[in-house]
Every structure is written in C-alpha cells, then in structure tokens.
Amino acid sequence: MNEHQEKPYKNKSVWLRGLFMLIFIFLMGVAKFVTLVVVVLQFLAVLFSGDTNKNLLQFGKSLSIYQYQIVLYLTYNSEIRPFPAADWPQE
C-alpha cells in the first residue's frame, strides 16, 4: 500500500457509511413491524369483506421494495441510500 494513501479506518466516508448502516438497520426493524401490521390488516380485510384492500396491496408492495433497497445498501450491493435519503419506492 502506498504510504500516502489513507488507511480505510481513518477514512471519514467509511465511518459515515457505518452510521447510515446503523440508521437503516433500525429503519429495517420499523419496516418489519409495519409489514406485520399490513399483513394482519390485509388478513382482516379478506376475512370480513372477502376481498383484498387495494391500498394495503400497493403499500405492502412498496414497503417490500423499500426493505429490499435497505438490504442492498447494507450488503454493499448498492451505494444509493434508501428513503429518507431518497424518494419512497413506487411499485
């Protein structure tokens, strides 16, 4: 390694990404809880009305895309930060 190159552990961008990773790990937990709520509400909608709720379908799909975006970022497969650093995903 070149002696003029900065060590990875001294690079501020590495630490900044680590901070964002911690934030997105927390947001993933929130998203999982919200997914559970959507699942229960959708089940109740089908149980009592016999049909799925279209709004819950759309939100559930965008929520699953959001969780996928978080996993991509956390595993270094994407440099794009998910919501709230970017727009909420559309289906």
Beta strands, then each sheet from edge to edge (+ up, - down):
end
